[in-house]
Amino acid sequence: MKNVPRIKSTSENPLEWAAHVLNLVPTPMVETLSAAILARSVMVAARLGLFAALGAKAQTPEELAQDIDADAGAVRKLLNVLTASGYVRYREPRYALTAMSRKWLLPSSPDSLHENILWRFYEWQAIDYLEEFVRTGKAIEAHETLSAEAWPAYQRGMRSAANVLANELLRRMPVPFGAKAMLDIGGSHGLYSAGLCRRHPGLRSVILDLPSAVEHAAPLLAQERMGDRVVHRPGNALTDDLGEACWDLVLMAQLVHHFDEPTNRDLFERITRALRPGGVFAIVEFFRPSSPQAVGQTGMVMDLFFAITSFSGTWPPEELAAWQREAGLTPKKTIHFLTAPGVGIQAATKPRNASPRRRANGAHRTSFADFQSAVG
């Protein structure tokens, strides 16, 4: 976990470096005012179509202002901020996108984060709630308060973010040999399910997600053209029957941070029962360091953000592995992504000689025939 990037004030020349070392730089001012203005500049540029317009051709501020229906003087100032920050380059008298922006912010790029940046306007509202959260400890239940307008933006934004991880995730996911049936809990847009099924021709996947998520993610899954190999099932993983010994792979990507410890422990036990012997339960998550002194700013920042939005937060991979072990699984070595520092896979395997684990109270013992028929 060394060399993990973090958000911080940086030096642009030797004198500034010396000032940083001597603690002469007003770092809090840089990391609040400057960072906030830069973040909002990128968001507004995306919403106004600035990156798309410059992607077509280099333009002067006047040409660009006419193209995106904005004020030329204000556009010039916005362009100068983006130029100083590496998003745009300037060759008098025109501005053009840098390679970084062409890859990540041009809407037509296969790696584009455009939709995720637009989702940031909604996330900004949650960030504004931080003071109230710290004062009261009361969180926002984001999935229960999303408007009809926000749901499709949320699904597009999550699909855009998932694309960043997709190549490494698909390559490093520990799929059991000969796997046939996959359960993708909270997989909404279906990017990971579709990718894994393409990579493993015998695999079929059921995506279990909230009804509102399925409704607005259905068009995104349709774009994958996977037919009946990847299907949605509206429901709730916390209450629905997941079956018993019917899945070779269960994937939970960016979901455990929404649940507290008792909820996760219960869910892990039910997933263990649902796995076939030799099956794999894979968690893809932001990882929180086990100590505040450890390297891992991303995990700590996201821990706070998810506490605001869903009552819980991120977890150390060691803790996730402990819950998997207690549920009867054998944890694998944690995989840390190279392309997305702070994110990785904590997977575990169900022993081939595992005996069924049942709750004494018989909870969650309803029919799961619909799951079995979905995966053949």
C-alpha positions as CSV (number, residue, x, y, z in Angstrom):
1,M,0.0,0.0,0.0
2,K,3.0,2.3,-0.4
3,N,3.0,5.2,-2.8
4,V,-0.8,5.6,-2.7
5,P,-1.7,9.1,-4.0
6,R,-3.4,11.5,-1.7
7,I,-5.1,14.9,-2.0
8,K,-2.7,17.5,-0.8
9,S,-1.1,20.9,-1.5
10,T,1.9,20.5,-3.8
11,S,5.0,22.6,-4.8
12,E,5.6,23.8,-8.3
13,N,9.2,24.9,-7.8
14,P,12.2,24.6,-5.4
15,L,11.3,27.7,-3.4
16,E,7.7,26.5,-2.9
17,W,9.1,23.1,-1.8
18,A,11.3,24.7,0.8
19,A,8.3,26.8,2.0
20,H,6.3,23.5,2.4
21,V,9.2,21.9,4.4
22,L,9.4,24.9,6.7
23,N,5.6,24.9,7.2
24,L,5.3,28.4,5.7
25,V,2.6,27.5,3.2
26,P,-1.0,28.1,4.4
27,T,-1.9,24.5,3.5
28,P,-5.5,24.6,5.0
29,M,-6.4,27.5,2.7
30,V,-5.0,25.7,-0.4
31,E,-6.7,22.5,0.5
32,T,-10.1,24.1,1.1
33,L,-10.6,27.2,-1.1
34,S,-8.4,26.3,-4.0
35,A,-9.4,22.6,-4.0
36,A,-13.1,23.5,-3.8
37,I,-12.9,26.0,-6.7
38,L,-11.0,23.5,-8.9
39,A,-13.5,20.7,-8.1
40,R,-16.4,22.9,-9.0
41,S,-14.6,24.1,-12.2
42,V,-14.3,20.6,-13.5
43,M,-17.9,19.8,-12.6
44,V,-19.2,22.9,-14.3
45,A,-17.0,22.4,-17.4
46,A,-18.5,18.9,-17.7
47,R,-22.1,20.1,-17.3
48,L,-21.7,22.9,-19.8
49,G,-20.2,20.7,-22.4
50,L,-16.8,22.4,-22.4
51,F,-14.8,19.2,-22.6
52,A,-17.0,17.8,-25.4
53,A,-16.6,21.0,-27.4
54,L,-12.8,21.2,-27.0
55,G,-12.6,17.5,-27.9
56,A,-13.9,18.3,-31.3
57,K,-11.4,21.1,-32.0
58,A,-9.2,23.7,-30.3
59,Q,-11.0,26.9,-29.7
60,T,-10.6,30.5,-28.5
61,P,-12.6,31.5,-25.5
62,E,-14.9,33.5,-27.8
63,E,-15.5,30.5,-30.1
64,L,-16.1,28.2,-27.1
65,A,-18.4,30.6,-25.4
66,Q,-20.6,30.7,-28.5
67,D,-20.5,26.9,-28.8
68,I,-21.6,26.3,-25.2
69,D,-23.8,29.4,-24.9
70,A,-21.8,31.1,-22.2
71,D,-20.0,34.4,-21.5
72,A,-16.6,34.7,-23.2
73,G,-14.9,36.5,-20.4
74,A,-16.0,34.0,-17.8
75,V,-15.1,31.1,-20.1
76,R,-11.6,32.4,-20.4
77,K,-11.1,32.5,-16.6
78,L,-12.5,29.0,-16.3
79,L,-10.2,27.8,-19.0
80,N,-7.2,29.4,-17.3
81,V,-8.0,27.5,-14.1
82,L,-8.3,24.2,-16.1
83,T,-5.0,25.0,-17.9
84,A,-3.1,25.6,-14.6
85,S,-4.5,22.3,-13.3
86,G,-3.6,20.1,-16.2
87,Y,-7.0,19.6,-17.8
88,V,-6.5,22.0,-20.7
89,R,-3.4,23.3,-22.7
90,Y,-3.0,26.7,-24.2
91,R,-1.4,27.6,-27.5
92,E,-2.2,31.2,-28.3
93,P,-4.9,32.0,-29.1
94,R,-6.7,28.6,-28.6
95,Y,-7.3,26.1,-25.9
96,A,-7.4,22.3,-26.3
97,L,-7.8,19.2,-24.1
98,T,-4.8,17.5,-22.6
99,A,-4.3,13.7,-23.0
100,M,-5.6,13.2,-19.5
101,S,-8.9,15.1,-20.2
102,R,-9.3,13.3,-23.5
103,K,-9.2,10.0,-21.8
104,W,-11.2,10.7,-18.6
105,L,-13.5,13.6,-19.4
106,L,-14.3,13.5,-23.1
107,P,-17.9,12.0,-23.2
108,S,-17.1,9.9,-26.3
109,S,-14.0,8.3,-24.7
110,P,-14.4,4.6,-23.7
111,D,-12.8,5.5,-20.3
112,S,-14.9,8.6,-19.8
113,L,-15.8,9.7,-16.3
114,H,-18.2,12.3,-17.7
115,E,-21.4,10.8,-16.1
116,N,-19.6,10.3,-12.8
117,I,-18.5,14.0,-12.7
118,L,-22.1,15.0,-13.4
119,W,-23.2,12.8,-10.4
120,R,-20.8,14.9,-8.3
121,F,-23.4,17.7,-8.2
122,Y,-25.7,15.4,-6.2
123,E,-22.9,14.2,-4.0
124,W,-22.0,17.8,-3.3
125,Q,-25.4,18.1,-1.5
126,A,-24.5,15.2,0.8
127,I,-21.1,16.8,1.5
128,D,-22.9,20.0,2.6
129,Y,-24.6,17.9,5.3
130,L,-21.2,17.0,6.9
131,E,-21.5,19.6,9.8
132,E,-25.0,18.3,10.7
133,F,-23.7,14.7,10.6
134,V,-20.8,15.5,12.9
135,R,-23.1,17.4,15.3
136,T,-25.9,14.8,15.5
137,G,-24.4,11.6,14.2
138,K,-27.5,11.3,12.0
139,A,-26.9,10.2,8.4
140,I,-28.8,10.6,5.2
141,E,-30.2,7.3,3.7
142,A,-29.2,8.2,0.2
143,H,-30.9,5.3,-1.5
144,E,-34.2,6.1,0.2
145,T,-34.1,9.8,-0.6
146,L,-33.1,9.8,-4.2
147,S,-35.6,11.6,-6.5
148,A,-36.9,10.2,-9.7
149,E,-34.6,12.6,-11.5
150,A,-31.5,11.5,-9.5
151,W,-31.9,7.7,-9.9
152,P,-30.9,7.6,-13.6
153,A,-28.1,10.1,-13.0
154,Y,-26.9,7.8,-10.1
155,Q,-26.9,4.7,-12.2
156,R,-25.0,6.4,-15.1
157,G,-22.5,7.9,-12.6
158,M,-21.9,4.5,-10.9
159,R,-21.5,2.8,-14.3
160,S,-19.0,5.4,-15.3
161,A,-17.0,4.9,-12.1
162,A,-17.1,1.1,-12.4
163,N,-15.6,1.4,-15.8
164,V,-12.4,2.6,-14.2
165,L,-12.0,-0.6,-12.3
166,A,-13.4,-3.0,-14.9
167,N,-10.2,-4.1,-16.8
168,E,-8.2,-4.9,-13.6
169,L,-11.3,-6.3,-11.8
170,L,-12.1,-8.7,-14.6
171,R,-8.5,-9.8,-15.0
172,R,-7.9,-10.5,-11.3
173,M,-11.3,-11.8,-10.2
174,P,-10.8,-15.3,-8.7
175,V,-13.6,-17.1,-10.7
176,P,-13.8,-20.8,-9.9
177,F,-12.9,-23.1,-12.8
178,G,-16.0,-24.2,-14.7
179,A,-18.2,-21.6,-12.9
180,K,-21.8,-21.6,-14.2
181,A,-23.9,-19.5,-11.8
182,M,-23.1,-16.0,-10.5
183,L,-25.0,-13.7,-8.1
184,D,-24.1,-10.1,-8.4
185,I,-25.5,-8.3,-5.3
186,G,-26.1,-4.6,-5.9
187,G,-24.6,-4.9,-9.5
188,S,-27.3,-2.6,-11.0
189,H,-25.7,-1.5,-14.3
190,G,-24.3,-4.9,-15.0
191,L,-20.9,-3.9,-16.2
192,Y,-19.0,-6.4,-14.1
193,S,-21.5,-9.3,-14.6
194,A,-21.4,-8.8,-18.4
195,G,-17.6,-8.6,-18.4
196,L,-17.1,-11.7,-16.3
197,C,-19.7,-13.6,-18.4
198,R,-17.8,-12.6,-21.6
199,R,-14.5,-13.7,-20.1
200,H,-16.0,-17.0,-18.9
201,P,-18.3,-18.3,-21.6
202,G,-20.1,-20.9,-19.4
203,L,-21.1,-18.3,-16.8
204,R,-24.5,-16.8,-16.3
205,S,-25.4,-14.0,-13.8
206,V,-28.3,-12.8,-11.8
207,I,-28.1,-9.2,-10.6
208,L,-30.0,-8.6,-7.4
209,D,-30.7,-5.0,-6.7
210,L,-33.3,-2.6,-5.3
211,P,-36.4,-2.2,-7.6
212,S,-35.6,1.5,-8.2
213,A,-32.0,0.6,-9.1
214,V,-33.2,-2.1,-11.5
215,E,-35.7,0.2,-13.2
216,H,-33.2,2.9,-14.0
217,A,-30.2,0.5,-14.7
218,A,-32.2,-1.7,-17.1
219,P,-31.2,0.5,-20.2
220,L,-27.6,0.3,-19.2
221,L,-27.7,-3.5,-18.9
222,A,-29.5,-3.7,-22.3
223,Q,-26.5,-1.9,-23.9
224,E,-24.3,-4.8,-22.9
225,R,-26.4,-7.1,-25.2
226,M,-26.0,-10.2,-23.0
227,G,-29.5,-11.4,-23.5
228,D,-30.6,-14.0,-20.8
229,R,-27.0,-14.6,-19.7
230,V,-27.2,-11.6,-17.4
231,V,-30.5,-10.7,-16.0
232,H,-31.9,-8.4,-13.3
233,R,-33.9,-9.5,-10.3
234,P,-35.5,-6.7,-8.3
235,G,-35.3,-7.3,-4.5
236,N,-33.3,-6.7,-1.4
237,A,-30.3,-8.8,-0.4
238,L,-30.9,-8.1,3.3
239,T,-34.3,-9.8,3.3
240,D,-34.6,-12.0,0.1
241,D,-33.7,-15.6,0.1
242,L,-30.4,-16.1,-1.6
243,G,-30.8,-19.9,-2.0
244,E,-28.6,-22.7,-0.8
245,A,-25.6,-24.2,-2.6
246,C,-26.6,-22.7,-5.9
247,W,-23.9,-20.1,-6.8
248,D,-20.3,-20.6,-7.9
249,L,-19.5,-16.9,-7.5
250,V,-21.1,-14.2,-5.4
251,L,-19.9,-10.7,-6.1
252,M,-20.6,-7.6,-3.9
253,A,-19.0,-4.5,-5.4
254,Q,-19.0,-1.2,-3.5
255,L,-21.8,-2.4,-1.2
256,V,-20.6,-3.5,2.2
257,H,-19.8,0.2,3.1
258,H,-23.6,0.8,3.2
259,F,-24.1,-1.8,6.0
260,D,-23.1,-1.9,9.7
261,E,-21.2,-4.8,11.2
262,P,-24.2,-6.9,12.4
263,T,-25.9,-6.5,9.0
264,N,-22.7,-7.5,7.1
265,R,-22.1,-10.5,9.3
266,D,-25.6,-11.8,8.8
267,L,-25.3,-11.3,5.0
268,F,-22.0,-13.0,4.9
269,E,-23.5,-16.1,6.6
270,R,-26.4,-16.2,4.1
271,I,-24.0,-15.8,1.2
272,T,-21.9,-18.7,2.5
273,R,-25.0,-20.9,2.6
274,A,-25.9,-19.8,-0.9
275,L,-22.4,-20.8,-2.3
276,R,-21.7,-24.2,-3.8
277,P,-18.7,-26.0,-2.3
278,G,-15.6,-24.5,-3.9
279,G,-17.5,-21.3,-4.7
280,V,-16.1,-17.8,-4.2
281,F,-17.5,-14.8,-2.4
282,A,-15.7,-11.7,-3.7
283,I,-16.0,-8.2,-2.2
284,V,-14.8,-5.2,-4.2
285,E,-14.4,-2.2,-2.0
286,F,-12.6,0.9,-0.9
287,F,-10.4,-0.3,1.9
288,R,-10.1,1.7,5.2
289,P,-6.7,1.4,6.8
290,S,-6.7,-0.5,10.1
291,S,-5.2,2.6,11.8
292,P,-5.5,6.4,11.2
293,Q,-1.6,6.4,11.1
294,A,-1.5,4.0,8.1
295,V,-1.3,5.1,4.5
296,G,-4.7,5.3,2.9
297,Q,-6.3,8.7,2.7
298,T,-8.9,7.4,0.1
299,G,-10.3,4.8,2.4
300,M,-10.5,7.3,5.3
301,V,-12.2,10.0,3.1
302,M,-14.7,7.5,1.7
303,D,-15.3,6.1,5.2
304,L,-16.6,9.6,6.3
305,F,-18.6,10.1,3.1
306,F,-20.4,6.8,3.3
307,A,-21.1,7.4,7.0
308,I,-22.9,10.6,6.0
309,T,-24.9,8.8,3.2
310,S,-25.6,5.4,4.6
311,F,-25.0,5.0,8.3
312,S,-21.9,2.9,8.0
313,G,-18.5,3.4,6.1
314,T,-15.5,1.5,4.7
315,W,-13.9,-1.5,6.3
316,P,-10.3,-2.8,6.6
317,P,-9.8,-5.9,4.4
318,E,-8.6,-7.8,7.5
319,E,-12.0,-7.2,9.1
320,L,-13.9,-8.3,6.0
321,A,-11.7,-11.4,5.9
322,A,-12.5,-12.2,9.5
323,W,-16.2,-12.0,8.9
324,Q,-15.8,-14.3,5.9
325,R,-13.8,-16.8,8.0
326,E,-16.4,-16.7,10.8
327,A,-19.1,-17.4,8.2
328,G,-17.3,-20.6,7.2
329,L,-15.2,-19.5,4.3
330,T,-11.4,-19.5,3.7
331,P,-10.2,-16.0,2.9
332,K,-7.8,-15.4,0.1
333,K,-4.9,-12.9,0.1
334,T,-6.3,-9.3,-0.4
335,I,-5.9,-8.0,-3.9
336,H,-5.0,-4.3,-4.1
337,F,-5.7,-2.6,-7.4
338,L,-2.9,-0.8,-9.2
339,T,-5.3,1.3,-11.4
340,A,-7.4,2.5,-8.4
341,P,-5.4,2.9,-5.3
342,G,-7.4,2.3,-2.1
343,V,-9.7,-0.2,-3.9
344,G,-9.3,-3.9,-4.1
345,I,-10.8,-7.4,-3.8
346,Q,-11.2,-9.4,-0.6
347,A,-12.3,-12.9,-1.7
348,A,-12.9,-16.1,0.1
349,T,-13.7,-19.7,-0.9
350,K,-16.2,-22.1,0.5
351,P,-14.5,-25.4,1.4
352,R,-15.4,-28.3,-0.8
353,N,-16.2,-30.4,2.2
354,A,-18.4,-27.7,3.9
355,S,-21.5,-28.9,5.6
356,P,-24.7,-26.8,5.4
357,R,-24.9,-24.0,8.0
358,R,-28.4,-23.2,9.1
359,R,-29.9,-20.7,11.5
360,A,-31.7,-22.2,14.4
361,N,-34.6,-19.8,13.9
362,G,-35.0,-20.8,10.3
363,A,-34.7,-17.3,9.0
364,H,-34.5,-16.7,5.2
365,R,-35.7,-20.2,4.4
366,T,-38.1,-19.2,1.7
367,S,-38.2,-20.5,-1.9
368,F,-35.3,-19.7,-4.3
369,A,-36.6,-21.5,-7.4
370,D,-36.7,-18.2,-9.2
371,F,-32.9,-17.9,-8.8
372,Q,-32.3,-21.4,-10.0
373,S,-34.4,-21.0,-13.1
374,A,-32.7,-17.7,-13.9
375,V,-29.3,-19.3,-14.1
376,G,-30.4,-22.6,-15.5
